[in-house]
Amino acid sequence: MSSRTIRALALATAAVVASTALAACASDDQTSAAAGSGAAGAEAETLRLGYFPNITHAPALVGVNKKFFEEALGTGTKLDAKTFNAGPSAIEALFSGAIDATYIGPNPAINGWSQSKGTALKIIAGSTSGGAGLVVKEGINTAADLKGKKIATPQLGNTQDVALRAWLKENGLNADQQGGGDVSIQPQENATALQAFAQGAIDGAWVPEPNFSRLILESKGKVLVDEKTLWPNEQFVTTYLIVSQEFLKKYPGTVKKLLQGHVKSVKYIETDNAEAQTAANAQLEALSGKPLKPEILAAAFKNLKFTHDPIAPSLFTSAKHAEEVGLLKPVDLAGIYDLTLLNEVLKADGQPAVSDAAA
């Protein structure tokens, strides 16, 4: 899987530069609506939205389950929701024109921005802070104990993969992209990592919620690193909402309605957390056929903060981490955010504006 991702990222720039080809990949219904391109109220007939079956994407889970997005979009725009295991796959889908917007971690968003030279996407809202870290088996008590061990991440170059590699480097350990080095990093789907850890095939995993809590409560793993302890004020971005620049340019009205659904979902989680947990779990069950156990669901939500704030300083630090571990060339992130529509929605809802300031 990682080799396909590497090839896809290598081709991403060419794919994005061919903007007319990407536009041709858009659905016929959106192409037919292009006559209103750029108009303030222009709306698409379909919005293809990506998200992951993780509690770190609870605003998406809740928004889809409670139909907040559909209600905001109205009868003129159909919601087509798609799920992904990790960020690089979602970025590939955005590049290919298979989706228009997606919930995603910061590092794949940075990679997408870098590979497209700032032409493919915009971060339009924060979503989630916290809820990730390294869970290991008993007997591993320090970073040094990881030497010679096998550790899983969701996908090469995804947010947790970069976090693990950066943390290992800071602790004097190396790990290459082929699974070699002091620590063997083995990117794999979260469901596979859960099973592998339970069977003893891997020694740990740096994963997002609910897998972080599942490793602890179901497989008796221990927390070696709770990622929030590595960040100022224990705040770091785990999930963003991004949109294709092409889609944003053509259909700002649709994007604004998407943000209205997003803001409503985050507010619902804040004001009615128990019902939000139920809704998120129901959506997970609809996607996987199996809901989370109540104790795992509660632990996962407790470990997260849902916020519109993009927590911009952590994005720039994440980019630096990716550069340091060889997964990203130096990149200028100026312009990666466009919070204009979000702040309009927040103002209309009586909420304070958020900022994209780096510090």
KAWO-V711335 format. One line per field, one symbol per residue. ss: DSSP state (H for helix, E for strand, C for the rest). phi: phi as a letter, one per 20 degrees, with the letter a starting at -180 (. if undefined). burial: b if it has 16 or more other ideal C-beta (glycine too) atoms within 10 Angstrom, else e. A space follows every 10 residues. Layout:
ss=???
phi=???
burial=???
This chain:
ss=CHHHHHHHHH HHHHHHHCHH HHHHHCCHHH HHHHHHCCCC CCCCCEEEEE EECCHHHHHH HHHHHCCHHH HHHCCCCEEE EEEECCHHHH HHHHHHCCCC EEEECHHHHH HHHHHCCCCC EEEEEEEEEE CEEEEECCCC CCHHHHCCCE EEECCCCCHH HHHHHHHHHH CCCCECCCCC ECCEEEECCH HHHHHHHHHC CCCEEEEECC HHHHHHHCCC CEEEEEHHHH CHHHCCEEEE EEEEHHHHHH CHHHHHHHHH HHHHHHHHHH HCHHHHHHHH HHHHHHHHCC CCCHHHHHHH HHCEEECCCC CHHHHHHHHH HHHHCCCCCC CCCCCCECCH HHHHHHHHCC CCCCCCCCC
phi=.fffffffff efgfffgfff fffffffgff ffeffegnfg dfcefcdede adecffdggf gffffemfff fffmfeceed ecdcebfgff fgffffnfcd bbeaffffff fffffelmde bcedafbbcn mbrddcegod cbgffefned cecfagnfff ffffffffff dmddbefdnd ofceecfafg fffgffffen fcerbdcefe fgffffeedl fceecegffe dgllcbfdbd ddbfffffff cffffffgff ffffffffff ebffffffff ffffffednb fffgffgfff ffeccdbfff lggfffffff ffffendbeg ceegnfebeg fgffffffem dffdcdffb
burial=ebeebeebbe ebbebbeeee ebeeebbeeb eebeeeeeee ebbbbbbbbb bbbbbbbbbb bbbbbbebbb ebbeeebebe bebbbbbbbb bbbbbebebb bbbbbbbbbb bbbbbbebbb bbbbbbbbbb bbbbbbbeeb eebeebeebb bbbbbbbbbb bbbbbbbbee eebebebeee ebbbbbbbeb ebbbebbeee ebbbbbbbbb bbbbbbeebe beebbbbbee beeeebbbbb bbbbbbbbeb bbbbbbbbbb bbbbbbbbbe eeeeebbbbb bebbeeeeee bbeeebbebb bebbbbbbbb bbbbbebbbe bbbebebbee bebeebbbbe bbbebbeeee eeebebeee
